[in-house]
Amino acid sequence: MNLVVPAPRRVGPWLGQLSAYTVLAFGAVLMVAPFWYMMVFATHSNTEILSVPPPSWFGDQLLVNLADLLERRPHFWRALWLSLWVAAAVAALNLLFCSLAGYAFALYDFKGREPLFAFVLATLMLPSFVSMIPTILLMQQLGWINQARALIVPAACGALGIFLMRQYIQSAIPRELVEAARMDGCGEFSIYWRVVLPLLGPALGTLGLVTFIGSYNNFVGALLVLREQDAYTVPLVLRSLQGTTAVAISALAAGAAVTVLPLLLLFALYSRRLIDGLTAGAVKG
Amino acid sequence: MEHRPAPPPSLPHPQRRRWLSRRWAPYVFISPFFILFAVFGLFPLLFSAYVSLFRWDGAAGLEAMTWTGLGNYAYLLQFEDMDLGQVFTAGFWRDLITRDFWRALWNTLWIGVVAGLPQHLVAIPLAYFIHTRVGRLRNPLLALYFLPFITNIVAISLVFEAMFSSNFGLVNAVLNGLAHWQVGGFTPLSAIFPAEPVDWNRPDKVPWVVAFVVWWRYVGWNVVLYLAALQTLPRDIFEAAHVDGVSAWQQFRHITLPLLRPMMFFAITLTVIGSLQLFEEPYVLTRTTGGTGQVAETGAMYLLKTAMTDGDFGTASAIAWLLFALVALLTWVNHRVFKPKD
């Protein structure tokens, strides 16, 4: 661990620097390697993957592997579409509800504001497993088992989103602006919709990304309420492939690569915004 | 407020009644969260506390519940057939982790520590180095370290499973390759790395594999957290120390670390909560079983198995509340240790 700490200057700064850069680069390779091999395995046949040493560069079997995957799990594309749709719906609902609540907490003076906001933050500390069992029962009662809404509705307004929105609105939107709109006779909802919301662009982008990715990756929630194969989201389909007697790593890797691809794409485009958004709460809170 | 100017006459509907007054608007705006939380958060929370006091096969309907008081908790903890006088002997602890609940708890804590501690031990110096030395490459580098955190864990766990496969896996190929690496007739690394393929499916290896994957997934997240905290510190404290001839190590140890305490509290809290909820990585890596002898079955896995496979909702709810109590306890301890001194 000491390698990473810059050595005292007496030793010669470049030696410490060099070893630290080496560790840093090694770490970066370690972080990326599984993604690399996921993509590489997706383009090779099973026998090629199982040879020693395994391939490290792309092959030409991608389409074969995808066909194999679809033969084993005919509803793979459907599941992928469902995952994307659920994630988009969760993100859209969070944008609306969290920005509304964040706006109220940031720019209204009302009785109970502070304790209510503290309560919102406190719910972040609740471990999800505590409510697992009754959630299953509740979904059975509502008849939402095997339905996408069982994943969408409970996740429609996250506490973290409210927090992010409140922080942003407090710093970016002057109270005078809202007051001026009110003086002009603008209704309370219109102030939000026409004055506040259009100014929230960057924060909405961040929150949308965070909630989309969170929902897209949601595995436990889907495991609890989706029981039938045709209702599966994509993580469940991938997991179910594991149980088959002759596990085809190639087909699995192809499925995994397709699943991760939308995430990599979003991340390549917006990594800075995503990182800032996720850590903003940590630093200010 | 009392001196409110009359609406200008030019407005289209000066007298229009608002369906939402200024007084009630904030309550309406925050209501979605509270309604959703009441239904999908608070109700399940309280209901699980209630259910934990009953013997109940969930499939049999609400009528099948029979009151058992703390029976489910007693069944899990098994205090009555333990010889608490033996608590300082190794045999007591060996016996303890043969009991389902205690074993799951032990596995959870073990993976939590083995995966969690190195996250912070690596992330803090790494963030410090990036903060003080890395300029232009900072953003792409951070993105690489952050990548595992945003990844679909099922997809990546499946790849890890293939990478750790004993006969053909990449990990063994690399480790064995390093062991056989020769410089002038010597194999300098053979003492550190295994020369033969390691069977990663063996019960004593599986928890290590799980811990490694968990570490891999969250170390970058912690780097980003600590780096964000470092960036809020005023730059001149680093420069002042520089001028006074303080070594880099002293500066790190006596200036930077103390200033990072609040973030350490926050980041460690997240690690504690996350560790005690750990489910996906061990679930996928052990193909839902928890491994031979349940060596990597965490508390959350045990909970879900009790509910879904055994249909024992009462006991499952008791597990949930015992784990919850543990989360609260550890968060409190962490608060005592790392709380910023006022």
HADDOCK unambig.tbl for C-alpha pairs under 7 A between the chains (distance, minus, plus):
assign (segid A and resid 1 and name CA) (segid B and resid 122 and name CA) 6.62 0.50 0.50
assign (segid A and resid 4 and name CA) (segid B and resid 125 and name CA) 5.92 0.50 0.50
assign (segid A and resid 4 and name CA) (segid B and resid 126 and name CA) 6.22 0.50 0.50
assign (segid A and resid 4 and name CA) (segid B and resid 129 and name CA) 6.86 0.50 0.50
assign (segid A and resid 5 and name CA) (segid B and resid 125 and name CA) 5.83 0.50 0.50
assign (segid A and resid 5 and name CA) (segid B and resid 129 and name CA) 6.62 0.50 0.50
assign (segid A and resid 5 and name CA) (segid B and resid 249 and name CA) 6.95 0.50 0.50
assign (segid A and resid 6 and name CA) (segid B and resid 248 and name CA) 6.29 0.50 0.50
assign (segid A and resid 7 and name CA) (segid B and resid 248 and name CA) 6.59 0.50 0.50
assign (segid A and resid 7 and name CA) (segid B and resid 249 and name CA) 6.79 0.50 0.50
assign (segid A and resid 8 and name CA) (segid B and resid 247 and name CA) 5.30 0.50 0.50
assign (segid A and resid 8 and name CA) (segid B and resid 248 and name CA) 5.40 0.50 0.50
assign (segid A and resid 8 and name CA) (segid B and resid 249 and name CA) 6.33 0.50 0.50
assign (segid A and resid 9 and name CA) (segid B and resid 247 and name CA) 6.84 0.50 0.50
assign (segid A and resid 28 and name CA) (segid B and resid 144 and name CA) 6.10 0.50 0.50
assign (segid A and resid 28 and name CA) (segid B and resid 145 and name CA) 6.15 0.50 0.50
assign (segid A and resid 31 and name CA) (segid B and resid 144 and name CA) 6.58 0.50 0.50
assign (segid A and resid 31 and name CA) (segid B and resid 145 and name CA) 5.98 0.50 0.50
assign (segid A and resid 31 and name CA) (segid B and resid 148 and name CA) 6.70 0.50 0.50
assign (segid A and resid 31 and name CA) (segid B and resid 216 and name CA) 6.93 0.50 0.50
assign (segid A and resid 32 and name CA) (segid B and resid 144 and name CA) 6.65 0.50 0.50
assign (segid A and resid 34 and name CA) (segid B and resid 159 and name CA) 6.79 0.50 0.50
assign (segid A and resid 38 and name CA) (segid B and resid 159 and name CA) 6.09 0.50 0.50
assign (segid A and resid 50 and name CA) (segid B and resid 168 and name CA) 5.28 0.50 0.50
assign (segid A and resid 51 and name CA) (segid B and resid 168 and name CA) 6.43 0.50 0.50
assign (segid A and resid 52 and name CA) (segid B and resid 168 and name CA) 6.12 0.50 0.50
assign (segid A and resid 53 and name CA) (segid B and resid 173 and name CA) 6.29 0.50 0.50
assign (segid A and resid 54 and name CA) (segid B and resid 170 and name CA) 6.43 0.50 0.50
assign (segid A and resid 97 and name CA) (segid B and resid 32 and name CA) 6.56 0.50 0.50
assign (segid A and resid 100 and name CA) (segid B and resid 29 and name CA) 5.31 0.50 0.50
assign (segid A and resid 100 and name CA) (segid B and resid 30 and name CA) 6.82 0.50 0.50
assign (segid A and resid 101 and name CA) (segid B and resid 29 and name CA) 5.14 0.50 0.50
assign (segid A and resid 101 and name CA) (segid B and resid 30 and name CA) 4.32 0.50 0.50
assign (segid A and resid 104 and name CA) (segid B and resid 26 and name CA) 4.83 0.50 0.50
assign (segid A and resid 104 and name CA) (segid B and resid 29 and name CA) 6.22 0.50 0.50
assign (segid A and resid 104 and name CA) (segid B and resid 30 and name CA) 6.73 0.50 0.50
assign (segid A and resid 108 and name CA) (segid B and resid 26 and name CA) 6.49 0.50 0.50
assign (segid A and resid 127 and name CA) (segid B and resid 273 and name CA) 6.79 0.50 0.50
assign (segid A and resid 127 and name CA) (segid B and resid 277 and name CA) 6.79 0.50 0.50
assign (segid A and resid 127 and name CA) (segid B and resid 324 and name CA) 6.96 0.50 0.50
assign (segid A and resid 129 and name CA) (segid B and resid 277 and name CA) 6.87 0.50 0.50
assign (segid A and resid 129 and name CA) (segid B and resid 300 and name CA) 6.77 0.50 0.50
assign (segid A and resid 129 and name CA) (segid B and resid 320 and name CA) 6.24 0.50 0.50
assign (segid A and resid 130 and name CA) (segid B and resid 45 and name CA) 6.08 0.50 0.50
assign (segid A and resid 130 and name CA) (segid B and resid 320 and name CA) 4.95 0.50 0.50
assign (segid A and resid 130 and name CA) (segid B and resid 321 and name CA) 6.42 0.50 0.50
assign (segid A and resid 130 and name CA) (segid B and resid 324 and name CA) 6.79 0.50 0.50
assign (segid A and resid 131 and name CA) (segid B and resid 41 and name CA) 6.59 0.50 0.50
assign (segid A and resid 131 and name CA) (segid B and resid 44 and name CA) 4.81 0.50 0.50
assign (segid A and resid 131 and name CA) (segid B and resid 45 and name CA) 5.03 0.50 0.50
assign (segid A and resid 131 and name CA) (segid B and resid 48 and name CA) 6.69 0.50 0.50
assign (segid A and resid 133 and name CA) (segid B and resid 48 and name CA) 6.92 0.50 0.50
assign (segid A and resid 133 and name CA) (segid B and resid 313 and name CA) 6.88 0.50 0.50
assign (segid A and resid 133 and name CA) (segid B and resid 317 and name CA) 6.72 0.50 0.50
assign (segid A and resid 134 and name CA) (segid B and resid 44 and name CA) 4.84 0.50 0.50
assign (segid A and resid 134 and name CA) (segid B and resid 47 and name CA) 6.51 0.50 0.50
assign (segid A and resid 134 and name CA) (segid B and resid 48 and name CA) 6.06 0.50 0.50
assign (segid A and resid 135 and name CA) (segid B and resid 40 and name CA) 6.83 0.50 0.50
assign (segid A and resid 135 and name CA) (segid B and resid 44 and name CA) 6.05 0.50 0.50
assign (segid A and resid 154 and name CA) (segid B and resid 36 and name CA) 6.33 0.50 0.50
assign (segid A and resid 154 and name CA) (segid B and resid 40 and name CA) 5.97 0.50 0.50
assign (segid A and resid 157 and name CA) (segid B and resid 32 and name CA) 6.99 0.50 0.50
assign (segid A and resid 157 and name CA) (segid B and resid 33 and name CA) 5.53 0.50 0.50
assign (segid A and resid 187 and name CA) (segid B and resid 18 and name CA) 6.66 0.50 0.50
assign (segid A and resid 188 and name CA) (segid B and resid 20 and name CA) 6.47 0.50 0.50
assign (segid A and resid 188 and name CA) (segid B and resid 22 and name CA) 6.35 0.50 0.50
assign (segid A and resid 188 and name CA) (segid B and resid 25 and name CA) 6.54 0.50 0.50
assign (segid A and resid 213 and name CA) (segid B and resid 150 and name CA) 6.98 0.50 0.50
assign (segid A and resid 217 and name CA) (segid B and resid 152 and name CA) 4.95 0.50 0.50
assign (segid A and resid 235 and name CA) (segid B and resid 154 and name CA) 5.95 0.50 0.50
assign (segid A and resid 238 and name CA) (segid B and resid 155 and name CA) 6.90 0.50 0.50
assign (segid A and resid 239 and name CA) (segid B and resid 154 and name CA) 6.66 0.50 0.50
assign (segid A and resid 239 and name CA) (segid B and resid 284 and name CA) 6.99 0.50 0.50
assign (segid A and resid 242 and name CA) (segid B and resid 287 and name CA) 6.99 0.50 0.50
assign (segid A and resid 253 and name CA) (segid B and resid 159 and name CA) 6.76 0.50 0.50
assign (segid A and resid 256 and name CA) (segid B and resid 155 and name CA) 4.68 0.50 0.50
assign (segid A and resid 260 and name CA) (segid B and resid 151 and name CA) 6.76 0.50 0.50
assign (segid A and resid 260 and name CA) (segid B and resid 152 and name CA) 6.46 0.50 0.50
assign (segid A and resid 263 and name CA) (segid B and resid 151 and name CA) 7.00 0.50 0.50
assign (segid A and resid 271 and name CA) (segid B and resid 143 and name CA) 6.24 0.50 0.50
assign (segid A and resid 279 and name CA) (segid B and resid 225 and name CA) 6.07 0.50 0.50
assign (segid A and resid 279 and name CA) (segid B and resid 228 and name CA) 6.83 0.50 0.50
assign (segid A and resid 283 and name CA) (segid B and resid 228 and name CA) 6.61 0.50 0.50
assign (segid A and resid 283 and name CA) (segid B and resid 229 and name CA) 5.98 0.50 0.50
